[in-house]
Amino acid sequence: MSPVALPSHNVAVLYGAKDLRVEQRSVWPPSQNQAQVAIAATGLCGSDLHYYMHGRNGDFAVRSPLVLGHEAAGVVTAVGPGVKNLVPGQRVAIEAGVYCRNCDFCTKGRYNLCKGMKFCSSAAVFPHADGTLQGRMNHPAFVLHPFDQAALAEPLSVLIHASRRANLSAGQSVLVYGVGAIGLLACAVAKSLGASRVVAIDINQTRLDFARDNGFASQTFCLPPADRAKTTDEQLRRAKENSQAALAEFDAPAGFDVVFECTGAEPVIQMSVHTAISGGKVMLIGMGTRNVVLPLSTAALREVDIQGSFRYANTYPAALALLASGKLKNVEKLITHRFPLQDTKRAFDLLSRGQDEDGNMVLKVMIESS
């Protein structure tokens, strides 16, 4: 089929830092074992914002034009040969990571660690795999999940995976650092699993008020503003002092069973060690600081387990069921702003500011492709 005969669609393409262009590309039919999805909406993620602002996310630098977006849902419009589990017209959540299904990690169910992973919108591998900020995309059918709603299934999967890694169970107390969209979802997942108490810490009082007023956290603590510490020793001392102040505010001198660190900021990661209970767990979810100084002697002497959590594996069915269950009260309020695809650049600029022209808080921004 000649490209001239193919229909076209709009695609938001990142060429470099703050160089995002909406272009028209041809829509190719799906290949073997693929389905074509008309993207309904994509939620902008912190990693998308890093790529937009800096042309990279940590060590992953954009080396060729890249379509961002990976928190998406849409409607199947066509299926390729070999696809038997999907039909046109079905609503689906799109799992952005395409794994090999053959390596040891995949066969053991830990496919988020697959060395052959191609994650849509990530520059981790080259050639890059394009993301969901486009009108339509062809995607392997085995990572498309039928559902009636929800681009929130992807970020929710991150927290379900982290909760499983922490073995979070009913009756445990939970502290969440950072109440952006991921931190709020951490609170919501903890409550859905029966946590006895969920509290939150941030530097933004408006976000903390939102978390408390909408039932995500029962109590909050706003870290006081301070100049950057001049030495590592001073930073570690401040982290311990701020931890003591927070635990006093929460009337929890022993600390919390599970701490979700959702900021990636070095001083907060240091605090998380001090605010976990002896024998407790710290889950590192936020990505920000590449190299971190930690109070390891404190962690070792108190047997605080520090665990990493990377993306997710085998979580989409649970995420979709949880979204449908009604247990995540007020989760729909996380979506604060919506933009059409042609205004993607304006949406990223808004997300980077964190506040709109009317002074309203920005949490999750959705890009609607249709």
N, C-alpha and C positions, 0 to 999 in steps of 0.2 A: 504494500500500500504506500503510495507516495505521501510524503509529509504534507504536501499541499492539500490533500484530501482529508487530512485529519482535523478534528475540531481543536480549538485552542482554549486555554484557561489562564487566569492570572496567577502569578507566582511571586512571592516576596523573597528576593535573593540578596544575601549579604555578601558584599565584595571586600569589605574591610571594616575597620572601626568606624561606626556611624555612617557607613556607606551602604544603605539598604535601598534597593530599587525594586519596584513592582513591574514585572515584565510579563509578556505573553509567551507561552510555550505550547507546543503541540501535545495533545492528549493521546498517548499510545494505548492500544488495547492491552488488557492484562495477559501476562505470559502464563506458562504452565504453573499450576498450583498457586496462582495469584488471584486476588480479587481487586476490582477497582472501587474506590470509595470516594464519594462526594463528601468532602470535609465540611461538616456543619460548623464546628467551632474548635479553636485551639487556645488553651490557656498558656499565657506567657510565663516562663519559669525563670528563676534566678540565673540558671546557666545560660538561657537564651539572652538575658540581659548582659551577662559578662561578655558573650560573643559580640553583641551589638556595640557595647561601649568600648571594648578593648581589642576586638578581633581575635580573641582567644579566651579560653576558660582554663585557668591554671596552666598546665603544660601543653594543652591541646590548642594549637594555633591554626587558624583558617588558612589553608594553602591554595584553595580554589573556591570559586563562588559556591555558597552554601545556602540551602533553604533551611531556616530554623523551624522550631516547633516540634513538640513531641507529646504534649498533653492534649489529646484530640479524640473526637468522636465524629461519626458521620453515617452515611447511608450507602450500602452496597449498590452500585449501578451496573456492574457486569462481573462475571466470573470467568477465569481462564480454564483451560483444559485440566482435568484432574480434581477440581474443587467440588466437593460433595456436601460440605457442612454449611454452606452459605448460599443464599439466593438473592437476586436483585430486590431491593426494597427493604432489606433487613437493616436495622440500626445496629451499629457496632462501635465498641471502644477499641481504639488502636493501640496495641502494645508496640512500642517503637523499637525495641531491641530484637534484632533478627539473629538468632544463635544457630550454631552448626548442627546441633542435635546428635552429634557423633562422638565428641571428645569425652574425657573422663568427667569433667565438670558437668556437662550436659546430662550424661547418663546417670549421674548421682543427684540430679535435681538442683544443682547450684549453677544454673546456666548464666546467671549474671556475671560470673567469673570466666565465661568462655573466651578463650584467646581469639577465636574467630568471630566474636560479636561485631555486628555492624549496627550501630545505634543511630537511628535517624536523627539528624540535626547535630550530631557530634562530630568534631574534627579529630577524634581519637585515632581513627584509621584513615588511610588515603588509598584510593579515592574516597571522598566523603560520601555518606549516604544522606540524601536530602530528607528534610523533615516535612511537617504537615501544613506549613503556611502556604498553601496552594489550593486551588479549586478542587482538584482531584488527584489521587495518587494510587498507584498500583503497589500492593503490599502482599506479602505471603499470607495465605489464608489461615495458617496455623497460629498466627499471632493477631487475629481479629476475633473479638469476643462479642457475640450478640448481646444487645442490651437496649433498653428503652431510653436511656439518658446518659449523660455524664462524661465530660472530658476530665472530670475530677478523679476518674479511676486511676490515672497514672500517678499523680502525686500521692493519692491515698495508698497506692501500692508500696510506695517508699516507706510509709509509716507502718504498714502491716508487716513488711519484711523486717524492719528494725525492731518491732515488738516481738516478733518470733525469735530474732537473734537474742533479745533480752530475756526471753521466756517470761514475758510479762503476764501476770495472772491476777485473778480477782483478789482483792484485799490488799494489794500493794499500793504504796504511796508513790506518786510520780511528780517530778519537777521538770518543767520544760523551759529551756532557755531560748528566747526568740519567738515572738508571736506574729510572724508573717504567716503566709498561707500554710507553709509546711509545719510550723510550730503549732498553729491552731488545729491542724489535722492530727498532730501528735496528741494534743489534748483530747480531741474527739475520739480517737482510737482507744486511748487509755481508758476513758470513761465507758466506752462500749464494751471493754473487756472486764469491767467491774473494779477498776482502781478505787481504792478507799478514799483517795484524796488526790486532786490534780491542781497544782499551782504553777504560776508562770512568772518569769523574770524577763525584762526587756529594758531598753533605754528610752522607749517611746511610750509616754503615758497614754496617748490617744489609743494606741493599739492595745495596751493593757486594759483600758476601760472597755474596749470592744470585747476583749476576751472574757472579762468578768460579766459584763452586762448581758452577753449572749450565751452564758452558761458553759463556755469552754473551760474556764478555770474558776475555782471557788475563791481564790485569793491571788493577789499579784504583788510584785515588788518592782519598783522602778529604780534602776541603778542611778546614783547621782552622777552628774556630769563631772568630768575631770580631765586635766591636761594629760597628754601622753607621758607615760613613765619614762624617765631618763635612763634607767638602768634595768637590767633583768631582775636584779634583787628587789628593786622598788616595785616592779610590776607583780612579782610573786607575792610580796608583802601585801600589796593592795588587793590582790585576788583573795587572799586569806581573810583580810579584814572585811571586804565586801560580802564574802560568803557568811561570815559570822553575823553581819548585820541582817542579811536576808533570812538566815535560819532563825534569828531572834524575832524578826517580823512575823515569820510563819509559825512561831512557837514550836519549832521542830529542831531542837538542839542536836539530836542524833543524826539528822539528815534524812534523805529520801531513798527508798528502795531502788528506784530506777530514775536516772537523769537522762533526758533527751537533750542533747546539745545541737541546736538547729541554726546556729549563727556562723560557725566557722571562724569566729574571732578568737585570737589567742588568749586574751585575758579571761574570756568567758569559758574557754576550754579548761583553763587553769582552775577557775571557780568550780566547775562541775565536779572535779575530783574532791574538793573540800565539802561539797554539799551532798554527796552521796553518803548513805549510811555505811558503816563498817560492814563489809561483805556485800555491798550493793554493786550496781552496775551503771556505767556511763556509756551511753550510745552516741557515737560521733556521727552525726547526720549532715550537719552543715559543712559546706566546702568553701574555704576562703583562704586562710593562712596556709602557705605551702609547708613551712617548717615551724614547729612549735616547741617551746620549752615547757616541760611539764614537771609538777611536783611529784616525781615518781616515788620518792621515799615515802611520802604520805600515802600514795596509792598502795604501795607494797605493804607497809606496816598495818594498814587498815583493810587489806585484801579487797580493795576496790578494783573491779574488773573494768578495763577500758576496752571497748569493742568498736570496731569499724562496721559501717553498714553501707553497702554500695548498691544503688539502684534497688532491684528486687528480682525475685524468682518465684514462679508458681503462686502468684498473688492475685492475678486479675479476677479469677472466679470469686475469691473471697471479697475483693474490693467491690465488685459489682453487686454481690449479695448484700454487703454491708450498706451500700448506698440505697439499695431497694428496701432495706429493712426498716427504715425510719429511725434507727438508733442514733444517727448522727444529727442531733438537733441543731438547727440553724446553719447547717453546712452550706446551704445555698447562699447565705449572706457573705461567704468568702468571695464570691464573684461581684466585684464592685463596679467594674467598667467594661463596656463592650465597644468594639470598633469593627468596621468592615475591613476586608483584606487590603484594600487600596490605601487605608490609613494606618498600616502597620508601623511605619516609622514614627508617626505621632503617638501611637500606643506605647512604643518602647521609650520615647522621651518622657511620657507621663509616668511610666513605671520607674524610670530612673529618678524622677523627682520625688515620688512617694506621696504626692498630694496634688489634687487637681486645682483648676482655676478658682473653684469655689471653696477651697480649703478642706475638701473631703479627703479622707484617707484612701489610699490605693492599696488593695491587697492582691486579688487575682484579676488580671486583665484577660478578657476573652477576645479572640479574633474570629469573626464569623465570615466564613468563606462563601456562603451562599445567601 
